[in-house]
Amino acid sequence: MIILGLDPGLGTTGWGVIRAEGNRLTHLANGQLKTAASEPLPQRLAHLATMLEAIFADHHLTAAAVEEIFLNKNPQSTLKLAQARGVALMLAARSGLVVGEYAPRLVKQATVGTGAAEKVQVHAMVQRLLPGVKIAGPDAADALAVAITHAHHLASADRLANTHRIA
């Protein structure tokens, strides 16, 4: 299974692609997509969509996962984040992928073992889970953590389904 993880943002969207074979995870690619703050919002969203479409085209994805929104102190920032997230969700759905959505706290719990983990801890654990990975930046590390969370979730769902078939 090839999983795309996304940590959406209007200024920077992190992305990471992993292969999951049972419990074995392999890093395939990661990066950060940036839009210019000087551009109008519609152009920034269109540029983000174009860059994401290229990632979808470059990888034979079988699943996608997107981090959910956490509330910022600034409502404008939350709205911009929501719009970028909407672009990511729409493109994944339009590509025919079922999309997992995970709260930041759940991603930290699944990756590090505690929902209160710091970004540096998430980054370090992603490096341990994906040996040899060169992470493009903090947003890419978060995106890889989202993909890892989705892989764990899918593996657990498969185990549960197999248990019910046997019983």
Secondary structure, DSSP 8 states (H G I E B T S, - for coil): -EEEEEE--SSEEEEEEEEEETTEEEEEEEEEEE--TTS-HHHHHHHHHHHHHHHHHHS--SEEEEE-----SSHHHHHHHHHHHHHHHHHHHHTT--EEEE-HHHHHHHHHS-TT--HHHHHHHHHHHSTT----SHHHHHHHHHHHHHHHHHHHHHHHHHHHHH-
